[in-house]
């Protein structure tokens, strides 16, 4: 199985990626061996995952999520702040 995932960084920013092993990938991010972006923003916390049959589907979804606005991502992961 392939996964698209979102982690929330210590600074509140969101990072999206894809993997075949979510637990191992989050551990790598938190060990400073994940993406360059998350290395200085540790620890990260897993906030969203999607399952996909193929690597191509997971990578396509990663690309689509990365093109979303922050507000759209927050809505998708259920952390949208209410107005007012």
PyMOL commands that set and color helices and strands:
alter all, ss='L'
color gray80, all
select helices_A, chain A and resi 22-30+36-39+55-66+70-76
alter helices_A, ss='H'
color red, helices_A
select strands_A, chain A and resi 2-8+14-19+45-52
alter strands_A, ss='S'
color yellow, strands_A
deselect
rebuild
show_as cartoon
